[in-house]
Amino acid sequence: MAEQGIRYTNAYSTAAVCSPSRAAIITGMYATSIGAHHHRTSAPEHTVYTPTPYEVVPPPYVKTFTEYIRAHGYYCTNNEKTDYQFTAPVTAWDENGCFAHWRHREQDQPFFAVFNLMNTHESGMWRSHETLITNPDEVTLPPYLPDTPKSREVLALHYDNLELNDNRVGELLRQLEEDGLAEDTIVMIWSDHGEGLPRHKRWLYDSGIRVPLIVRWPGELMPGSCSNQLISMIDLGPTVLQLAGIPIPKHMQGQPFLPSTVELPKRNYVYAARDRHDESYDMVRAVRDDRYKYIRNFYPDKPYFDWVPYGNQHGIMQEMWRLYAADELSVLGRSLMTGNRRPEELYDCVNDPHEIYNLAADPSYSGIMERLSDELDKWRTLVGDMGDIPEAQMANAMWPNGIQPATAPVQFVPISEGCPGTKDVPTGSEHTFAHAVTLMLYCGTQGASIAYALDEGDNPHWKLYNGPITILDKNSVVRAKAIRIGYRTSEETYVTIHANSRVY
């Protein structure tokens, strides 16, 4: 991929943990704008979190960007993770699951396919193993992590997992070649946040938000090239829409980053947020230009490593706690476990890539501090940062009294000649018409999307409704359901149509 595409070396996620980051990617809106900034709104059964579980309910006009692509005829698949802070709506994907693949589309249908490669997930470093391909003696640990045999072994396992992912990438690229699609398909490799190591995942240092990004576009992007332009992962959705020739909704907060016939505005800053992670509340905001990173800690009284049980299962995190208890942790490592944070942090990410030397108190950097601090304030105001709202209050506004709102059922409205006016057809009913039938589908819930199917099977292909549908078959069952993000999917409704055999 690197030899055949372009490497973007300054790409950044909007959060250092999966679900807020993925919520921003799939909606094209910052998680702090739509109330998706707290990691894990719906708690797993085995864990008890402080807040009542809920799903994020963004403004009614917010959709997954894949809906816009599906509405233009693309076949969209996701294999397999979603983790958007809300249940993936049935209208988001033609296929969503472990068997989803572009090969299931209609012949010559354009497609957009996502494959989530899970081997390098943080939990991959917990797995048992008998041997390692990577030599632990040859890995390099960052200076803030303990250099011990156990730490080296855990990091070596991560490199082994990277190879597993590489093999899967190779398999997918070979499938494109087998299908004769390699020269006509744009391929992107990216990550939703940094590596699953202490002070990486969950933290707004570059180790937590700087991500790999490689794009292969035969005939358009220079093979083997490299770009240092600033890119935020919130730009992925708008970029895909632009590539598909689809207008970008104005509410989306990212911008396209690939070359086009339209001159693109330069991105001068990227932004990131940290809030509750599982059981532990926090609030940190960051802004970065092409050299400097400014971080604002809203809870300077907290230690850097707060109690997050999931993260504490990590072998290197356990090693840090062992050394801390034995008073054998380095000064740099110990500073992460004890003491107070600085309210503000400033780093020269070019000369200090590990972000160790805080320049916030250095008078010679006061101008940079002021510029980045003002830029962070402007961004928070522009996107309507909801981090200032207590989560219980925000969640109650989305799910009043902890009850998930429900999407209204779909109504069927016949509009073709010979039909009974524009009255709704009762759902679950049978109707006979003298001609082919054209139906409009309607849902009374603000912002709801509608999916429909024209069969009676157990696993129907739910199509995205975006205009009247004409029924030509002699006997047809039209099934429909509606969904608004964060709401409960409506009950399924259907109508059986009996038309004569005349074909139009």
C-alpha positions in Angstrom: 0.0 0.0 0.0 2.8 2.5 0.9 4.5 1.7 -2.4 1.3 2.1 -4.4 -0.3 5.0 -2.6 0.4 8.1 -0.5 1.2 8.1 3.2 -0.3 11.0 5.2 1.9 11.5 8.2 -0.2 14.1 10.0 -3.5 12.4 10.3 -5.3 12.6 13.7 -8.4 11.1 15.3 -10.9 13.4 17.2 -10.7 11.2 20.3 -8.2 8.7 21.6 -10.7 5.9 22.2 -13.0 4.1 19.8 -16.6 4.9 20.2 -16.4 8.8 20.3 -14.0 8.7 17.4 -16.2 6.4 15.4 -19.3 8.4 16.1 -17.5 11.4 14.6 -16.3 9.4 11.6 -19.7 7.9 10.7 -21.7 11.2 11.2 -19.2 13.7 10.1 -19.7 15.6 13.3 -17.6 16.0 16.4 -18.7 13.7 19.2 -18.8 16.8 21.5 -21.4 18.4 19.1 -23.8 15.5 19.3 -23.4 14.3 22.8 -21.3 11.2 21.9 -18.2 12.2 23.8 -18.5 9.9 26.8 -17.0 6.5 26.0 -19.6 3.7 26.4 -23.0 5.1 26.7 -24.6 1.6 26.6 -22.9 -0.4 29.3 -22.0 -4.1 28.8 -24.0 -6.5 31.1 -20.9 -7.4 33.1 -20.0 -3.8 33.9 -21.9 -1.3 36.1 -21.2 2.3 35.0 -22.2 5.4 36.9 -24.7 6.7 34.3 -27.8 5.0 33.2 -27.1 3.4 29.8 -28.5 5.3 26.8 -27.8 5.7 23.1 -26.8 9.1 21.7 -29.6 11.0 20.0 -28.1 13.6 17.7 -30.1 16.3 16.0 -32.7 14.9 13.7 -30.9 15.9 10.5 -27.8 13.9 11.4 -27.4 10.7 9.4 -24.6 8.2 8.9 -22.8 9.4 5.8 -23.3 6.0 4.2 -27.0 6.8 3.8 -26.2 9.6 1.4 -24.1 7.2 -0.6 -26.8 4.5 -0.6 -29.3 7.0 -1.9 -27.1 7.5 -4.9 -27.0 3.8 -5.8 -23.9 2.6 -3.9 -23.9 -0.8 -2.3 -22.5 -0.2 1.3 -21.1 -2.9 3.5 -19.5 -2.9 6.9 -17.5 -5.9 8.3 -18.1 -5.9 11.2 -17.5 -3.4 14.1 -19.8 -0.4 14.5 -19.4 1.1 18.0 -20.9 4.4 17.1 -22.4 5.2 20.6 -25.8 4.3 19.0 -27.0 1.1 17.3 -26.2 1.2 13.6 -29.5 2.0 11.9 -30.8 -0.5 9.3 -30.6 2.3 6.8 -26.8 2.8 7.2 -25.6 -0.4 5.4 -26.8 -2.9 2.8 -24.9 -5.5 4.8 -23.5 -5.1 8.3 -21.8 -8.2 9.8 -19.0 -10.7 9.6 -20.1 -11.8 6.1 -20.5 -8.3 4.6 -18.6 -8.0 1.3 -18.7 -6.0 -1.9 -19.1 -9.3 -3.8 -22.8 -9.5 -2.8 -23.8 -6.4 -4.8 -25.6 -6.3 -8.1 -23.4 -6.6 -11.2 -21.4 -3.4 -11.9 -23.0 -1.6 -9.0 -20.7 0.9 -7.4 -19.7 0.1 -3.8 -18.3 1.4 -0.5 -17.0 -1.3 1.7 -15.5 -1.1 5.2 -13.5 -3.9 6.8 -12.5 -3.5 10.5 -9.3 -5.3 11.2 -9.5 -6.2 14.9 -6.2 -8.0 15.6 -4.5 -4.8 16.7 -7.3 -3.8 19.1 -5.9 -3.2 22.6 -7.3 -6.5 23.8 -5.1 -8.3 21.3 -2.2 -7.7 23.7 -3.9 -9.7 26.3 -4.2 -12.9 24.3 -2.2 -16.0 25.4 0.6 -17.1 23.2 3.4 -19.7 23.3 5.8 -18.1 20.9 6.5 -14.7 19.4 7.5 -13.9 15.9 8.9 -10.5 16.9 12.0 -10.6 19.1 11.2 -8.7 22.4 14.8 -7.6 22.6 14.5 -5.6 19.4 11.4 -3.5 20.2 11.8 0.1 21.4 9.6 1.3 24.3 8.8 5.1 24.7 10.6 6.7 27.6 7.5 7.0 29.8 6.9 3.2 29.8 9.0 0.8 31.9 11.6 -1.1 30.0 11.2 -4.5 31.5 11.0 -8.1 30.0 7.2 -8.2 30.4 6.8 -4.8 28.7 8.9 -5.8 25.8 7.0 -9.1 25.4 3.6 -7.3 25.4 4.8 -4.8 22.7 6.4 -7.6 20.7 2.9 -9.3 20.7 1.5 -6.1 19.3 3.9 -6.2 16.4 2.8 -9.8 15.8 -0.8 -8.6 15.7 0.2 -6.0 13.2 1.4 -8.7 10.9 -1.9 -10.5 11.2 -3.7 -7.3 10.1 -1.2 -6.9 7.2 -2.0 -10.4 6.0 -5.7 -9.5 6.0 -5.1 -6.3 4.1 -3.2 -8.4 1.5 -6.1 -10.8 1.2 -8.5 -8.0 0.5 -6.3 -6.4 -2.1 -5.9 -9.7 -3.8 -9.7 -10.1 -3.9 -9.9 -6.7 -5.6 -7.4 -7.9 -8.2 -9.3 -11.2 -8.7 -12.5 -9.2 -9.3 -10.8 -6.9 -11.8 -11.4 -3.9 -9.5 -7.9 -3.0 -8.4 -7.5 -0.2 -10.9 -10.9 1.3 -10.4 -11.1 1.2 -6.6 -9.8 3.8 -4.1 -8.4 2.0 -1.0 -7.8 3.7 2.4 -6.2 2.3 5.5 -6.7 4.2 8.7 -7.2 3.8 12.4 -9.8 5.2 14.8 -7.1 6.1 17.4 -3.5 5.4 18.5 -2.1 2.2 19.9 -3.6 0.5 22.9 -0.7 1.3 25.3 -0.7 3.3 28.5 -0.5 7.1 27.7 -1.4 6.2 24.1 -5.1 5.1 23.8 -7.4 7.3 25.8 -4.9 10.2 25.9 -4.7 13.3 23.6 -0.9 13.1 23.1 0.1 12.2 19.5 0.6 8.7 20.7 -3.2 8.5 21.3 -4.6 10.5 18.4 -2.0 10.4 15.6 -3.1 7.6 13.3 -1.9 5.8 10.1 -3.5 6.9 6.9 -2.6 5.5 3.5 -4.6 6.1 0.3 -4.2 4.2 -3.0 -5.9 5.8 -6.0 -4.5 4.4 -9.2 -3.8 7.1 -11.8 -4.6 10.0 -9.4 -2.2 9.8 -6.5 1.5 9.5 -6.8 2.6 6.0 -5.8 5.2 5.9 -3.0 4.6 9.5 -2.0 4.2 11.2 1.3 2.2 14.2 2.5 2.4 16.1 5.8 -0.9 18.0 5.3 -3.0 18.1 8.5 -6.0 15.7 8.3 -8.6 14.9 10.9 -10.6 11.6 10.8 -13.7 13.7 10.8 -12.7 14.5 7.2 -13.2 10.8 6.1 -17.0 11.1 5.5 -16.9 14.4 3.5 -14.0 13.0 1.4 -15.9 9.8 0.5 -19.0 11.9 -0.5 -16.8 14.2 -2.7 -15.2 11.1 -4.4 -18.7 9.8 -5.1 -19.8 13.1 -6.6 -22.3 13.7 -3.8 -22.9 17.2 -2.3 -21.6 17.4 1.3 -24.3 18.4 3.8 -23.5 21.8 5.5 -23.9 20.4 9.0 -20.9 18.1 8.5 -17.9 19.5 10.3 -15.1 17.9 8.4 -13.7 18.7 5.0 -12.4 16.7 2.0 -8.7 16.1 1.9 -8.1 14.4 -1.4 -7.4 16.4 -4.6 -10.4 17.4 -6.7 -11.5 19.9 -9.4 -12.4 22.3 -6.6 -9.6 24.0 -4.7 -9.7 22.7 -1.1 -9.3 24.9 1.9 -6.2 24.3 3.9 -6.7 22.7 7.4 -4.6 24.6 9.9 -5.7 22.8 13.1 -7.0 19.5 14.3 -9.0 19.1 17.5 -9.5 16.3 20.0 -11.5 15.6 23.2 -11.3 13.2 26.2 -14.3 12.7 28.5 -15.6 9.8 30.5 -14.0 6.5 29.8 -16.0 3.6 31.1 -16.4 4.4 34.9 -14.1 7.3 35.1 -15.0 10.9 34.3 -12.6 13.4 32.9 -12.6 16.4 30.5 -9.6 17.3 28.4 -9.5 19.2 25.2 -6.6 19.6 22.7 -5.8 21.6 19.5 -2.7 21.0 17.3 -1.2 22.8 14.3 1.6 21.3 12.2 4.1 21.7 15.1 2.6 22.6 18.4 0.0 20.8 20.6 -2.0 22.7 23.3 -3.9 20.6 25.9 -6.3 22.0 28.5 -7.1 19.8 31.6 -10.4 20.7 33.2 -9.7 18.4 36.2 -6.1 19.3 37.1 -6.6 17.7 40.5 -6.8 14.2 38.9 -3.8 11.9 38.3 -3.1 11.1 34.6 -3.9 7.4 35.1 -7.4 7.3 36.6 -9.1 4.0 37.4 -10.3 2.4 34.1 -10.7 -1.3 34.8 -10.6 -2.2 31.1 -7.3 -0.4 30.5 -5.8 -1.9 33.7 -6.0 -5.3 32.1 -3.1 -4.3 29.9 0.2 -6.1 30.7 2.3 -2.9 30.6 -0.3 -1.1 32.8 -0.1 -3.9 35.3 3.7 -3.7 35.1 3.6 0.0 35.9 1.4 -0.6 38.9 3.8 -3.4 40.1 6.8 -1.1 39.8 4.9 1.8 41.5 4.0 -0.4 44.5 7.7 -1.5 44.8 8.9 2.2 44.4 10.9 1.2 41.3 9.1 3.3 38.7 11.0 6.0 37.0 10.3 9.6 37.8 8.7 10.1 34.4 6.5 7.0 34.9 5.7 7.9 38.5 4.4 11.3 37.4 1.6 9.6 35.5 0.4 7.8 38.7 0.6 10.6 41.3 0.5 14.3 41.7 -1.6 16.9 39.9 -1.8 17.7 36.2 -0.9 21.0 34.9 -4.0 23.0 33.9 -2.4 23.7 30.5 0.2 21.8 28.5 2.1 22.9 25.4 4.5 20.7 23.4 6.7 21.2 20.4 5.8 18.0 18.7 8.6 18.2 16.1 11.5 18.5 18.6 9.7 16.6 21.4 7.7 13.9 19.6 7.0 12.0 22.9 5.5 15.3 24.4 7.5 15.2 27.6 8.7 18.8 28.0 5.7 21.0 28.9 6.4 24.5 27.6 3.2 26.1 29.0 5.1 28.0 31.7 7.9 29.2 29.4 7.5 32.9 28.7 9.1 32.6 25.3 6.2 30.5 24.1 3.4 32.7 25.5 2.4 33.9 22.0 1.9 30.3 20.8 0.0 29.5 24.0 -2.3 32.4 23.5 -3.0 31.6 19.9 -3.7 27.9 20.5 -5.8 28.6 23.6 -7.9 31.1 21.7 -8.3 28.7 18.8 -9.5 26.0 21.2 -12.1 28.4 22.6 -13.3 29.3 19.1 -13.6 25.6 18.2 -15.5 24.7 21.4 -18.0 27.6 20.7 -18.3 26.7 17.0 -19.2 23.1 17.5 -21.2 23.6 20.6 -19.1 21.5 22.9 -21.5 19.6 25.2 -18.8 18.6 27.6 -20.0 21.4 30.0 -23.4 19.7 30.4 -23.6 17.1 33.2 -24.0 13.7 31.6 -27.1 12.7 33.6 -28.8 15.9 32.4 -27.8 15.3 28.8 -28.8 11.6 28.8 -32.2 12.5 30.3 -32.8 14.9 27.4 -32.1 12.2 25.0 -33.9 9.4 26.8 -36.4 11.0 29.1 -36.6 9.2 32.4 -34.2 6.6 31.0 -36.7 5.4 28.4 -35.6 5.1 24.8 -37.9 7.0 22.4 -39.4 4.9 19.7 -39.6 5.7 16.0 -43.2 5.8 14.6 -44.2 3.0 12.3 -44.2 3.5 8.5 -47.4 4.4 6.7 -48.1 3.3 3.1 -49.6 5.9 0.7 -50.7 4.8 -2.8 -50.3 7.6 -5.4 -50.9 5.7 -8.7 -54.0 5.7 -11.0 -56.8 3.5 -9.8 -55.8 3.7 -6.1 -58.1 4.9 -3.4 -57.0 8.6 -3.4 -54.1 9.5 -1.1 -55.4 7.7 1.9 -53.0 5.6 3.9 -53.2 1.9 3.2 -53.8 0.1 6.6 -50.6 -1.8 7.5 -50.9 -5.5 7.6 -53.7 -5.4 5.1 -54.3 -6.8 1.6 -55.3 -4.6 -1.4 -56.2 -5.2 -5.0 -55.4 -2.6 -7.6 -56.3 -2.5 -11.3 -52.9 -1.3 -12.4 -49.3 -1.3 -11.2 -49.0 0.4 -7.8 -46.8 3.3 -6.9 -46.3 3.8 -3.1 -45.0 6.5 -1.0 -43.7 5.6 2.5 -44.1 8.0 5.4 -42.9 8.1 9.0 -44.1 10.8 11.4 -40.9 10.8 13.5 -38.8 13.9 12.9 -35.5 12.9 11.2 -36.5 9.3 10.7 -35.1 7.2 7.8 -37.1 4.4 6.2 -36.0 1.0 5.0 -38.2 -1.3 2.9 -38.1 -4.8 1.4 -40.0 -6.4 -1.4 -40.0 -10.0 -0.2 -41.3 -12.3 2.6 -38.1 -14.0 3.5 -36.6 -14.3 6.9 -33.5 -12.2 5.9 -34.7 -9.5 3.5 -32.4 -7.0 1.9 -33.5 -3.7 3.4 -33.2 -1.0 0.9 -33.0 2.7 1.7 -36.2 4.5 0.8 -35.6 7.9 -0.9 -38.5 8.2 -3.3 -41.8 6.5 -4.5 -41.5 2.9 -5.4 -43.5 1.2 -8.1 -44.8 -2.4 -7.7 -45.1 -4.3 -10.9 -45.3 -7.9 -9.6 -48.6 -9.6 -9.6 -48.5 -10.3 -5.9 -46.1 -8.4 -3.7 -45.5 -7.9 0.0 -44.0 -4.6 0.9 -42.4 -4.5 4.3 -41.0 -1.3 6.0 -39.6 0.0 9.2 -38.2 3.3 10.2 -35.3 4.5 12.5 -34.0 7.7 13.9 -30.4 7.5 15.3 -30.7 6.8 19.1 -34.3 5.8 18.9 -35.8 2.3 19.0 -36.5 1.0 15.5 -40.2 1.1 14.6 -42.3 -2.0 14.5 -42.2 -3.6 11.1 -45.3 -2.8 9.0 -46.3 -4.4 5.7 -49.0 -4.4 3.0 -49.8 -7.1 0.4 -50.4 -5.8 -3.1 -52.5 -7.7 -5.7 -52.1 -6.1 -9.1 -53.2 -7.4 -12.5 -50.7 -9.0 -14.8 -50.4 -5.9 -17.0 -46.9 -4.6 -17.1 -45.9 -0.9 -17.5 
